[in-house]
Amino acid sequence: MLAFVHANLIDGTGRDPRPCSTVLIQGGSIIAAGADVDVPVGSVVVDLRGKTLLPGFIDAHLHLGGSDSLDDRMGNHGRHFTWDYSYNIARLMAWGVTAVRSGGDWTPEILEFRDEVEAGAVRAPHIVAPGRFVQAYEGHPLSTVYMNDPAIMQNACVLIHEGDGADRIGASVRRAVSEGVDMVKVFCGDDDKLRYPDDTTVPSLTDEQLRLVVRFAHEAGKRVMCHIDDLCDMGRAVDAGVDTVEHVCNVCTDPDQEIGEELLAKLVEHGVCVTPTIVATAEHEEHGFANGAPPVAPAARRAVSKMIQAGVRIGVGTDAGIPFVAYGESLHREMRELVGCGMTPLQAVSACTGGNAKILQRDALYGTVEAGKLADLVVLGSDPLDDIENTRDIALVMRAGRVVVDNGILSE
């Protein structure tokens, strides 16, 4: 039995912190947590006085087979090319990330790797994945940022052609689901950023095709995450019945776009969760990776601020795996961005832990510090409620009861 004692506990549920708390861990799980927990005789005791204990962080949107370097522009590779995603995994865990939702990967490789991680054969964050992404033929992203790479076409795509109806779309979605995916990812958008400011339009799914993808995914018991490029796409996605919307305002879209009251009301009414990935838009623009387009990050921040005020569910994700968006570290900037948009630090931390676990549909397993949950934990050297930047002060990371990062806690 391991006992963390005298911790400032932020449990990921949204409740206020509980000072001087004890958390008991045995066999990879949390046995008890709270201020009134007795420490059993014979326990290994770790004193966390002056430190904060919270759930492991969860990135609700990244690309595990991608690359955050321009050396591999918009890379998307399988486990063998990336040595079992080893660099990306190491960076994630170093920054306290113990679970991820990876949005479109080589399949079945990502699903096989996911299962090996859960079986304990590989030390890595928990993975939830949609496998292949569904997109329009000659559309985004295969025919834009992936430049019609035949390997990505073969291993990571489901292509919907112009004129495809219920029969073909239903068969395509069922075939993708049969591979063992956790959800379905679909693209709703017609932007080609690489050709800005020239003609930037590429084919996109029609409204009816988008509705069919959602219908057949739901019939198969799978939720739908939907990539959008701008707020117009968001409206289409919500009307089609998607469960989560990925992004808000991407580079090379209208810098003057504003979210309307009608769309805000629909997001709230239908319980749609939005994962803004503001950090991705901001990093691209700050690094001059927007082909000279006017900055759109301010529009994204305005929209997210209104969503927070309206009570829209917000996920915390990064789009890591695209150039300049670093694995792990970018999640801390995204929390800072959300605080800048109106969340309190407690709300941002809770969204990045317990809230994201609900988005991944894994909240029965992890995401909060409660008895019966997996011991996916982070110890911070300072209090993130004093300053959200303190989420970067990683002292220890535990994944399913195993220490994966120790920056001096156990050696003190």
C-alpha positions as CSV (number, residue, x, y, z in Angstrom):
1,M,0.0,0.0,0.0
2,L,1.3,3.5,-1.0
3,A,0.0,6.5,1.0
4,F,0.3,10.1,-0.2
5,V,-0.3,12.2,2.8
6,H,-0.7,16.0,3.6
7,A,-1.6,16.7,-0.1
8,N,-3.5,19.6,-1.4
9,L,-6.0,17.5,-3.3
10,I,-7.8,18.7,-6.5
11,D,-9.8,15.6,-7.4
12,G,-11.0,16.5,-10.9
13,T,-14.7,16.6,-10.1
14,G,-14.9,20.3,-10.0
15,R,-15.2,20.3,-6.2
16,D,-13.1,22.8,-4.2
17,P,-9.6,21.5,-3.2
18,R,-9.2,19.5,0.0
19,P,-6.1,20.5,2.0
20,C,-4.1,18.0,4.0
21,S,-5.6,15.0,2.2
22,T,-4.5,11.4,2.1
23,V,-4.7,9.1,-1.0
24,L,-4.2,5.4,-0.7
25,I,-3.0,3.3,-3.7
26,Q,-2.8,-0.4,-4.1
27,G,-2.6,-2.6,-7.2
28,G,-2.8,0.3,-9.6
29,S,-6.0,1.7,-8.1
30,I,-7.1,4.3,-5.7
31,I,-8.4,2.7,-2.5
32,A,-9.4,5.9,-0.6
33,A,-9.0,9.6,-0.9
34,G,-9.8,12.5,1.4
35,A,-8.9,14.4,4.5
36,D,-10.2,11.8,7.0
37,V,-8.5,8.7,5.6
38,D,-6.4,6.6,8.0
39,V,-3.1,5.2,6.8
40,P,-2.8,1.4,7.3
41,V,0.2,0.1,9.3
42,G,3.0,-0.9,7.0
43,S,2.1,1.5,4.2
44,V,4.8,3.3,2.2
45,V,4.2,6.9,3.1
46,V,5.1,9.8,0.9
47,D,4.6,13.3,2.4
48,L,3.2,15.8,-0.1
49,R,3.1,18.7,2.3
50,G,3.2,22.0,0.2
51,K,2.4,20.1,-3.0
52,T,-0.8,19.6,-5.0
53,L,-2.1,16.1,-6.0
54,L,-4.6,15.8,-8.9
55,P,-5.6,13.4,-11.6
56,G,-3.4,12.8,-14.6
57,F,-4.0,15.3,-17.4
58,I,-6.0,14.1,-20.5
59,D,-5.5,15.5,-24.0
60,A,-8.8,15.2,-25.7
61,H,-7.4,15.9,-29.2
62,L,-4.1,15.0,-30.6
63,H,-2.5,12.8,-33.3
64,L,-0.3,10.1,-31.8
65,G,1.2,9.1,-35.1
66,G,2.0,12.7,-36.1
67,S,4.9,15.0,-35.6
68,D,5.3,18.3,-33.9
69,S,8.3,19.2,-36.1
70,L,8.4,20.8,-39.5
71,D,10.9,18.1,-40.5
72,D,7.9,16.0,-41.1
73,R,5.2,18.3,-42.3
74,M,1.8,17.1,-41.1
75,G,3.1,13.6,-40.7
76,N,0.8,10.7,-40.0
77,H,2.5,7.4,-39.5
78,G,2.0,4.0,-37.8
79,R,3.7,2.4,-34.8
80,H,6.6,0.9,-36.8
81,F,7.7,4.1,-38.5
82,T,7.6,5.9,-35.1
83,W,9.1,3.2,-33.0
84,D,5.8,2.6,-31.2
85,Y,5.2,6.4,-31.0
86,S,8.0,6.4,-28.5
87,Y,9.1,10.1,-28.7
88,N,5.5,11.4,-28.5
89,I,4.6,9.1,-25.6
90,A,7.7,10.2,-23.6
91,R,6.9,13.8,-24.0
92,L,3.3,13.3,-23.1
93,M,4.1,11.5,-19.8
94,A,6.8,14.0,-19.0
95,W,4.2,16.7,-19.0
96,G,1.7,14.7,-16.8
97,V,-0.5,13.4,-19.6
98,T,-1.9,10.0,-18.7
99,A,-4.6,9.6,-21.3
100,V,-5.3,10.8,-24.9
101,R,-7.8,10.8,-27.6
102,S,-5.9,10.3,-30.9
103,G,-7.9,11.6,-33.8
104,G,-7.2,9.6,-36.9
105,D,-4.3,7.2,-37.2
106,W,-3.0,4.2,-39.1
107,T,-5.4,1.4,-38.5
108,P,-5.4,-1.3,-37.1
109,E,-1.9,-0.3,-35.7
110,I,-3.2,2.3,-33.3
111,L,-5.9,0.0,-32.0
112,E,-3.5,-2.9,-31.5
113,F,-1.2,-0.5,-29.7
114,R,-4.1,0.8,-27.6
115,D,-4.9,-2.8,-26.5
116,E,-1.2,-3.5,-25.6
117,V,-1.1,-0.4,-23.5
118,E,-4.2,-1.4,-21.6
119,A,-2.9,-4.9,-21.1
120,G,0.2,-3.4,-19.4
121,A,2.7,-4.6,-22.2
122,V,3.7,-1.0,-23.0
123,R,4.1,2.0,-20.6
124,A,2.1,4.8,-22.3
125,P,-0.9,7.0,-21.7
126,H,-4.3,5.3,-22.1
127,I,-5.5,5.7,-25.7
128,V,-9.0,6.2,-27.1
129,A,-9.0,6.3,-30.9
130,P,-11.4,6.5,-33.9
131,G,-9.0,4.7,-36.2
132,R,-9.5,5.8,-39.8
133,F,-11.0,9.3,-40.4
134,V,-14.0,9.8,-42.7
135,Q,-13.7,12.5,-45.3
136,A,-14.8,13.6,-48.7
137,Y,-12.9,12.3,-51.7
138,E,-10.3,14.9,-52.8
139,G,-11.1,16.8,-49.6
140,H,-9.3,17.7,-46.4
141,P,-7.0,16.4,-45.0
142,L,-5.8,13.7,-47.4
143,S,-5.8,15.9,-50.5
144,T,-4.6,19.0,-48.6
145,V,-2.1,18.8,-45.8
146,Y,-1.3,15.1,-46.5
147,M,-0.9,15.8,-50.2
148,N,-2.6,12.5,-51.3
149,D,0.0,10.4,-49.6
150,P,-0.9,6.8,-50.8
151,A,0.2,5.3,-47.5
152,I,-2.1,7.5,-45.5
153,M,-4.9,6.9,-48.0
154,Q,-4.5,3.2,-47.6
155,N,-4.0,3.1,-43.8
156,A,-5.9,6.0,-42.3
157,C,-8.8,7.1,-44.5
158,V,-12.4,6.3,-45.3
159,L,-13.2,8.2,-48.5
160,I,-16.8,9.3,-49.3
161,H,-17.4,10.1,-52.9
162,E,-19.7,12.6,-54.5
163,G,-23.0,11.0,-54.9
164,D,-22.5,8.3,-52.3
165,G,-25.7,7.7,-50.4
166,A,-27.0,5.6,-47.5
167,D,-25.9,2.2,-48.9
168,R,-22.2,3.1,-49.5
169,I,-21.8,5.4,-46.5
170,G,-23.5,2.8,-44.2
171,A,-21.1,0.1,-45.5
172,S,-18.1,2.3,-45.1
173,V,-19.0,3.3,-41.5
174,R,-19.8,-0.2,-40.5
175,R,-16.5,-1.5,-41.9
176,A,-14.6,1.2,-40.0
177,V,-16.4,0.4,-36.7
178,S,-15.8,-3.3,-37.2
179,E,-12.1,-2.8,-36.7
180,G,-12.7,-2.0,-33.0
181,V,-12.7,1.8,-32.9
182,D,-13.8,3.7,-29.9
183,M,-15.7,6.3,-31.9
184,V,-15.9,7.7,-35.4
185,K,-14.1,10.8,-36.7
186,V,-15.5,12.7,-39.6
187,F,-14.3,15.9,-41.4
188,C,-16.7,18.8,-42.1
189,G,-14.8,21.6,-43.9
190,D,-13.6,22.6,-47.4
191,D,-10.5,24.7,-46.6
192,D,-7.1,24.1,-48.1
193,K,-4.7,26.2,-46.0
194,L,-1.7,25.3,-48.1
195,R,-3.0,27.2,-51.1
196,Y,-4.1,30.4,-49.3
197,P,-4.7,33.0,-50.6
198,D,-5.4,31.3,-53.9
199,D,-8.5,29.1,-54.4
200,T,-8.7,27.3,-51.1
201,T,-11.8,25.3,-51.6
202,V,-11.8,21.5,-51.7
203,P,-14.7,19.0,-51.7
204,S,-16.6,18.4,-48.5
205,L,-19.3,16.1,-47.4
206,T,-22.8,17.3,-48.1
207,D,-25.1,18.0,-45.2
208,E,-27.0,14.7,-46.0
209,Q,-23.8,12.7,-46.2
210,L,-22.7,14.1,-42.8
211,R,-26.0,13.2,-41.3
212,L,-25.7,9.6,-42.7
213,V,-22.2,9.2,-41.2
214,V,-23.6,10.3,-37.8
215,R,-26.6,8.1,-38.2
216,F,-24.7,4.9,-39.0
217,A,-22.1,5.6,-36.3
218,H,-24.8,6.0,-33.7
219,E,-26.6,2.9,-34.9
220,A,-23.3,1.0,-34.3
221,G,-23.1,2.5,-30.7
222,K,-20.3,4.9,-31.5
223,R,-20.1,8.6,-30.8
224,V,-19.0,11.0,-33.5
225,M,-16.2,13.6,-33.3
226,C,-16.2,16.1,-36.1
227,H,-13.4,18.3,-37.4
228,I,-14.5,21.7,-38.4
229,D,-12.6,24.7,-39.8
230,D,-14.9,27.6,-38.8
231,L,-18.1,28.5,-37.1
232,C,-20.2,27.9,-40.2
233,D,-18.9,24.3,-40.3
234,M,-19.7,24.1,-36.6
235,G,-23.3,24.9,-37.3
236,R,-23.5,22.2,-40.0
237,A,-21.9,19.6,-37.7
238,V,-24.3,20.4,-34.8
239,D,-27.3,20.1,-37.1
240,A,-26.0,16.7,-38.3
241,G,-26.1,15.4,-34.7
242,V,-22.4,15.0,-33.9
243,D,-21.4,14.5,-30.3
244,T,-18.2,16.5,-30.2
245,V,-16.9,19.4,-32.3
246,E,-13.1,19.6,-32.9
247,H,-11.6,23.1,-33.3
248,V,-13.3,26.4,-33.5
249,C,-11.6,28.8,-36.0
250,N,-8.6,27.4,-37.9
251,V,-5.9,29.4,-39.7
252,C,-6.9,31.0,-43.0
253,T,-10.5,31.3,-42.1
254,D,-12.5,34.6,-41.6
255,P,-10.9,36.7,-38.8
256,D,-14.2,38.5,-38.2
257,Q,-16.4,35.5,-37.7
258,E,-18.6,35.6,-34.6
259,I,-20.6,32.8,-32.9
260,G,-24.3,33.6,-32.8
261,E,-26.9,33.0,-30.1
262,E,-28.7,30.4,-32.1
263,L,-25.6,28.2,-32.4
264,L,-24.7,28.7,-28.7
265,A,-28.2,27.6,-27.8
266,K,-28.0,24.5,-30.0
267,L,-24.7,23.5,-28.5
268,V,-26.1,23.7,-25.0
269,E,-29.5,22.1,-25.9
270,H,-27.9,19.1,-27.6
271,G,-25.1,18.7,-25.1
272,V,-22.4,19.0,-27.8
273,C,-18.9,19.3,-26.4
274,V,-16.5,21.6,-28.2
275,T,-12.7,21.0,-28.0
276,P,-11.4,24.4,-29.2
277,T,-7.6,23.6,-29.7
278,I,-6.9,27.3,-29.5
279,V,-3.2,26.5,-29.0
280,A,-2.9,25.0,-32.4
281,T,-4.3,28.1,-34.2
282,A,-2.2,30.4,-32.0
283,E,1.1,28.4,-32.5
284,H,0.7,28.3,-36.2
285,E,0.1,32.0,-36.5
286,E,2.9,32.9,-34.1
287,H,5.3,30.8,-36.1
288,G,4.2,32.3,-39.5
289,F,2.6,29.0,-40.6
290,A,-0.6,30.6,-41.9
291,N,0.6,31.7,-45.4
292,G,0.2,35.3,-44.6
293,A,-3.5,35.0,-43.6
294,P,-4.9,37.5,-41.0
295,P,-4.8,36.2,-37.5
296,V,-7.9,34.2,-36.5
297,A,-6.9,33.2,-33.0
298,P,-8.6,36.3,-31.5
299,A,-11.8,35.1,-33.2
300,A,-11.4,31.7,-31.7
301,R,-10.9,33.2,-28.2
302,R,-14.0,35.4,-28.6
303,A,-16.1,32.4,-29.6
304,V,-14.8,30.2,-26.7
305,S,-15.4,33.0,-24.2
306,K,-19.1,33.2,-25.3
307,M,-19.3,29.4,-25.1
308,I,-18.0,29.4,-21.6
309,Q,-20.5,32.1,-20.6
310,A,-23.4,30.2,-22.3
311,G,-22.5,26.9,-20.5
312,V,-21.3,24.9,-23.5
313,R,-19.3,21.9,-22.5
314,I,-15.6,22.5,-23.3
315,G,-12.9,19.8,-23.8
316,V,-9.2,20.5,-23.5
317,G,-7.2,19.3,-26.5
318,T,-4.3,20.5,-28.5
319,D,-4.0,19.0,-32.0
320,A,-0.5,18.0,-31.0
321,G,1.2,16.1,-33.8
322,I,1.0,19.0,-36.2
323,P,3.9,21.4,-36.7
324,F,4.8,23.6,-33.6
325,V,2.2,22.0,-31.3
326,A,4.3,20.1,-28.9
327,Y,3.2,16.9,-27.3
328,G,2.4,17.4,-23.6
329,E,3.5,20.9,-23.1
330,S,0.9,22.4,-25.4
331,L,-1.9,21.0,-23.2
332,H,-0.7,23.4,-20.4
333,R,-0.9,26.3,-22.8
334,E,-4.4,25.3,-23.8
335,M,-5.5,25.4,-20.1
336,R,-3.9,28.9,-19.9
337,E,-5.9,29.9,-23.0
338,L,-9.1,28.7,-21.5
339,V,-8.5,30.6,-18.3
340,G,-7.9,33.7,-20.5
341,C,-11.3,33.0,-22.1
342,G,-13.1,33.1,-18.8
343,M,-12.6,29.7,-17.0
344,T,-11.3,29.7,-13.5
345,P,-8.1,27.7,-12.9
346,L,-10.2,25.1,-11.1
347,Q,-12.6,24.8,-14.0
348,A,-9.7,24.5,-16.5
349,V,-8.0,21.8,-14.5
350,S,-11.3,19.9,-13.9
351,A,-12.1,20.1,-17.6
352,C,-8.6,18.7,-18.5
353,T,-9.1,15.7,-16.1
354,G,-12.6,14.6,-15.1
355,G,-14.3,16.5,-17.9
356,N,-12.1,15.0,-20.6
357,A,-12.6,11.6,-19.1
358,K,-16.3,12.0,-19.8
359,I,-15.6,13.0,-23.4
360,L,-13.5,9.9,-23.8
361,Q,-16.3,7.9,-22.1
362,R,-13.7,6.6,-19.6
363,D,-14.9,8.5,-16.5
364,A,-15.7,5.2,-14.8
365,L,-12.1,4.2,-15.0
366,Y,-10.0,7.4,-14.6
367,G,-10.0,11.2,-14.6
368,T,-10.8,11.8,-10.9
369,V,-9.1,11.0,-7.6
370,E,-11.8,8.8,-6.1
371,A,-11.9,5.3,-4.6
372,G,-12.1,2.6,-7.3
373,K,-10.5,4.7,-10.1
374,L,-7.1,3.9,-11.6
375,A,-4.2,5.7,-9.9
376,D,-3.5,8.0,-12.8
377,L,-2.1,10.9,-10.8
378,V,0.1,14.0,-11.0
379,V,1.9,15.8,-8.2
380,L,2.7,19.5,-8.7
381,G,5.2,21.4,-6.8
382,S,2.9,24.4,-6.5
383,D,-0.8,25.2,-6.6
384,P,-2.4,25.7,-10.1
385,L,-5.3,27.6,-8.5
386,D,-2.9,30.3,-7.6
387,D,-1.6,30.5,-11.2
388,I,-2.7,28.2,-14.0
389,E,0.9,28.2,-15.2
390,N,1.7,26.0,-12.1
391,T,0.3,23.0,-14.0
392,R,3.7,22.9,-15.6
393,D,5.4,22.4,-12.2
394,I,5.5,18.6,-12.6
395,A,7.0,16.8,-9.7
396,L,5.7,13.2,-10.2
397,V,3.5,11.3,-12.6
398,M,1.8,8.0,-11.9
399,R,0.0,6.0,-14.5
400,A,-2.2,3.0,-13.1
401,G,-0.2,3.0,-9.9
402,R,3.2,3.0,-11.6
403,V,5.6,6.0,-11.3
404,V,6.5,7.1,-14.8
405,V,8.1,10.5,-13.9
406,D,9.8,11.4,-10.7
407,N,11.4,14.8,-10.4
408,G,12.6,14.4,-6.8
409,I,9.4,13.4,-4.9
410,L,10.5,9.8,-4.1
411,S,14.1,10.7,-3.6
412,E,13.6,13.5,-1.2
